[in-house]
């Protein structure tokens, strides 16, 4: 089963961050300790490392995305014997909520 890579909490108070830059692309093989992305917090830009070995199956959050909540799936890692077809069944992250237009009362 594909493994979701989640937005990390890079400090104890971090609630969201900006995925500034991907350092890998879909199809790249990664090993534990390889750099995956640069994450910006309100205090610094830090590099985010892989914790597992596998292949980047799908990037779910585009670089430059702001306000990505901690623990939001940002990519999918495929293990041995898994293919990109397995990612199709992985849930996609919900898009940022757009402001709904205010309801207007009908004129009488």
N, C-alpha and C positions, 0 to 999 in steps of 0.2 A: 504494500500500500504506500503510495507517495507520502512524503513527510512535508508538512507545511513549515516553512521558515517564517518565524514571527518577528514583528518589529520588536527589537530589544529595548529594555529599560537600561539606558547607559548611565543612569545615576539614580539614587534612591527616590528622588522627587520627580523624575521624568514621567510625564503622562502622555506626551506626543512629541513627534519630531518631524524633520524634513528628510526624505530620502534624497539626498543631494546627488548621488552618482552611483550607478551600478559599476562594479569592477569586473563583473562576469556577464555572460550573455547566455541565452537559452542554448542548451546543448553542451555547455562547458562542463568538463569533469572537475570536481572540487574534492579536496581532502580536508579533514579536520585541521583547522588553523589557517586555511587559505582565506585571503581577504575577499569578501563578497561585495561590500558596499561602503559608501561614506554616508554617515548619518549626522545631521546637524541638530543640535539641541539649542536651547536658549543660551547656553554657556560656551559651547565648543563644537567643533566638527571632529567626529571620531570614526575610526574604521571598525567595521563589523566583520567578525570571522565566522567561518563555518564551524559547526560543532560535530558534523557527521560527514562521511564520505558519500559521494553520489554524483549525479548529473543534474544540472539545473534544467528542470523539465518545463517550467513556465514561470515567467516573471509576472506577478499579479499587480504590483504597484510600480508605475513608471517613475524614472528618476525625475527629480524636481517637484515631486508631490509633497505638499506641505500639510501639516496637521494630521499626520498618520499616527493613530493611537497605538500605544504600547500593546503588544499581543495581537495586533492585526496581522493576518497572513500577508506576507509581501512577496513570497515566491514558493515554488514547490520543488522539492528535491526528490529525484528518483533514485531508488536503490537498485541493487543487482537484479536483473531480469525484468525490470519495469521499463515501460516505454512511455513516450509522450501521450499515447492513447489513454493511458491510465489517468492522466491529469484531467481529462474531460469530465470525469466523475467527481473531481475535487471541487468543493464549493468555491465559488468566486466571492471575493470580498464585496460587501455592500458599498455602492458608491456614496460619496459624501452627500449628506442630505441637502437638497436645494431648498431654499426658502419658498414655501408655497405662497401664491398670491393671496392677499387678504380677501375674504369673502365680502362682497358689497351687498348691502340690502337693496332689494328691488324697489324702484320708485312706485309709489301707489297712485 
